[in-house]
Amino acid sequence: MAHDVEQLLSANEHSRVDDNLLPHQRRALKNLQTRTQRLRILPADKCNSIVVLTHKQYESKMETHIEEGPYTLLKKDPTPTLPGKLHRVLKRLLTDKIITRDFYNAARNLHPRAPQLYGTPKIHKQGVPIRPIVSFYNTPLIALHKVLAHYLKPLTNSPLRLKDSNHMIDVLKTHTQPEFPYQCS
């Protein structure tokens, strides 16, 4: 049976999928594709929707967010100096036998880049502001964060820790201690 299913899947793997768009929708999509260099097609912050903005609108919203936000302009980019500082600290810890060679190697990022800021439009808010998102992919300290998270994660397994609001509801439903009628966080 499994062999038959595998044969059917591999036989249909390269088959053509029928177009599910009407001709006018296909033309509109082709027109949009030719204009994408001037447009930004973004996921909305909520509502599982797509937002189309001109590049100028997107940049304006991002600039407004940065100007009105709690950001401070740095005199220079710290990205190039962070790997050297981290290397010196890790090397000292390795020499003092506080960390292992594996930890030392895993905690270093040899070719880092600065964190990248981008935004998704909040279509559910007046004026459609931007929700800022910072990508820490390949940043100077991301490897160290991953290694530390690996070691710290077991410490979070506690009966006092709540995973999410659904977990809180389950805990409250099973809560049977009337002498403690109030709970806080």
C-alpha positions as CSV (number, residue, x, y, z in Angstrom):
1,M,0.0,0.0,0.0
2,A,2.7,2.5,0.9
3,H,4.5,1.7,-2.3
4,D,1.3,2.5,-4.3
5,V,0.9,5.8,-2.5
6,E,4.5,6.7,-3.2
7,Q,4.1,5.9,-6.9
8,L,1.0,8.1,-7.1
9,L,2.7,11.0,-5.4
10,S,5.8,10.8,-7.6
11,A,3.7,10.4,-10.8
12,N,1.8,13.6,-9.9
13,E,4.8,15.5,-8.6
14,H,5.5,17.3,-11.9
15,S,1.9,17.6,-13.1
16,R,0.6,21.1,-14.0
17,V,-1.7,22.7,-11.5
18,D,-4.7,24.4,-13.0
19,D,-4.8,28.1,-12.8
20,N,-7.3,29.2,-10.1
21,L,-7.4,32.8,-11.2
22,L,-9.9,34.4,-13.6
23,P,-8.4,36.1,-16.6
24,H,-8.8,39.7,-15.3
25,Q,-7.2,38.5,-11.9
26,R,-4.3,37.0,-13.8
27,R,-3.8,40.3,-15.8
28,A,-4.0,42.3,-12.6
29,L,-1.4,40.0,-10.9
30,K,1.0,40.3,-13.9
31,N,0.6,44.1,-13.9
32,L,1.3,44.1,-10.1
33,Q,4.4,41.9,-10.6
34,T,5.8,44.4,-13.1
35,R,5.3,47.2,-10.6
36,T,6.7,45.4,-7.6
37,Q,9.9,47.4,-7.6
38,R,7.9,50.4,-6.6
39,L,5.6,48.5,-4.3
40,R,6.0,46.7,-0.9
41,I,3.8,43.7,-0.5
42,L,3.7,43.0,3.3
43,P,1.9,40.7,5.7
44,A,-0.5,42.7,7.9
45,D,0.3,42.8,11.7
46,K,-2.9,40.9,12.4
47,C,-6.0,39.7,10.5
48,N,-3.9,37.3,8.3
49,S,-4.0,39.7,5.4
50,I,-1.6,41.3,2.9
51,V,-1.0,45.0,2.6
52,V,0.3,46.7,-0.5
53,L,2.1,50.0,0.0
54,T,4.3,52.1,-2.3
55,H,7.9,52.0,-1.3
56,K,7.6,55.7,-0.4
57,Q,4.6,55.1,1.9
58,Y,6.5,52.2,3.7
59,E,9.6,54.3,4.2
60,S,7.5,57.3,5.5
61,K,5.8,55.0,8.0
62,M,9.1,53.6,9.2
63,E,10.7,57.0,9.5
64,T,7.7,58.3,11.5
65,H,7.9,55.3,13.8
66,I,11.7,55.8,14.3
67,E,11.3,59.6,14.9
68,E,8.4,59.2,17.4
69,G,9.7,56.0,19.0
70,P,12.1,55.6,22.0
71,Y,15.2,55.3,19.9
72,T,18.5,57.0,20.3
73,L,21.0,57.6,17.5
74,L,24.3,56.0,18.2
75,K,27.5,57.8,17.3
76,K,28.9,54.7,15.6
77,D,27.8,51.1,14.8
78,P,28.9,48.8,17.6
79,T,28.6,45.7,15.4
80,P,32.2,45.5,14.3
81,T,33.6,45.7,17.8
82,L,31.2,43.3,19.6
83,P,32.8,40.0,18.1
84,G,36.2,41.0,19.4
85,K,34.9,41.8,22.9
86,L,33.0,38.6,23.0
87,H,36.0,36.6,21.8
88,R,38.2,38.1,24.5
89,V,35.7,37.2,27.2
90,L,35.1,33.7,25.9
91,K,38.9,33.1,25.5
92,R,39.4,34.1,29.1
93,L,36.6,31.8,30.3
94,L,38.1,29.0,28.1
95,T,41.6,29.5,29.5
96,D,40.2,29.5,33.1
97,K,38.4,26.2,32.2
98,I,35.0,27.8,33.0
99,I,33.6,26.8,29.6
100,T,34.4,24.0,27.2
101,R,36.0,24.3,23.7
102,D,32.6,23.3,22.3
103,F,30.8,26.1,24.1
104,Y,33.5,28.5,23.0
105,N,33.1,27.5,19.3
106,A,29.3,27.5,19.4
107,A,29.0,30.9,21.1
108,R,30.9,32.8,18.5
109,N,29.6,34.3,15.3
110,L,32.4,34.9,12.9
111,H,30.6,37.0,10.3
112,P,28.0,39.1,12.0
113,R,25.8,41.8,10.7
114,A,23.8,44.6,12.4
115,P,20.3,43.8,13.5
116,Q,17.7,44.7,10.8
117,L,14.6,46.8,11.5
118,Y,11.5,46.3,9.5
119,G,7.8,46.7,10.1
120,T,4.4,45.3,9.4
121,P,1.4,47.6,9.0
122,K,-1.2,47.6,11.8
123,I,-4.3,47.6,9.6
124,H,-6.5,47.3,12.7
125,K,-5.3,50.7,14.0
126,Q,-6.2,54.3,13.0
127,G,-3.7,55.7,10.5
128,V,-2.2,52.2,9.9
129,P,1.0,52.6,11.9
130,I,3.9,50.2,11.7
131,R,4.7,47.5,14.2
132,P,8.5,47.3,14.5
133,I,10.2,44.0,14.2
134,V,14.0,43.5,14.7
135,S,15.6,40.6,13.0
136,F,18.6,39.4,15.0
137,Y,19.6,36.8,12.4
138,N,23.4,36.5,12.2
139,T,24.0,39.3,14.7
140,P,27.1,39.4,16.9
141,L,25.5,37.8,20.0
142,I,22.9,35.5,18.4
143,A,25.2,32.4,18.7
144,L,25.8,33.2,22.4
145,H,22.1,33.6,22.9
146,K,21.3,30.2,21.3
147,V,24.0,28.4,23.4
148,L,22.8,30.1,26.7
149,A,19.1,29.3,25.8
150,H,20.1,25.6,25.5
151,Y,21.6,25.6,29.0
152,L,18.9,27.8,30.6
153,K,15.8,26.1,29.1
154,P,15.8,23.2,31.6
155,L,15.6,25.8,34.5
156,T,12.3,27.1,33.2
157,N,10.5,23.7,33.8
158,S,8.7,24.7,37.0
159,P,5.2,24.0,38.2
160,L,5.0,27.7,39.0
161,R,5.7,28.7,35.4
162,L,2.7,29.4,33.0
163,K,3.2,28.7,29.3
164,D,0.4,31.0,28.1
165,S,-3.1,32.2,28.9
166,N,-4.7,28.9,28.1
167,H,-2.4,27.2,30.6
168,M,-3.5,29.8,33.2
169,I,-7.2,29.0,32.6
170,D,-6.5,25.3,33.1
171,V,-4.6,26.0,36.3
172,L,-7.5,28.2,37.6
173,K,-10.1,25.5,36.7
174,T,-8.2,23.0,38.8
175,H,-7.4,25.4,41.6
176,T,-9.0,24.1,44.8
177,Q,-7.4,26.1,47.6
178,P,-10.1,28.4,49.0
179,E,-7.7,29.9,51.6
180,F,-6.0,31.6,48.7
181,P,-8.8,33.3,46.8
182,Y,-6.5,35.9,45.1
183,Q,-3.8,35.3,42.6
184,C,-1.4,37.7,41.1
185,S,1.6,37.8,38.7
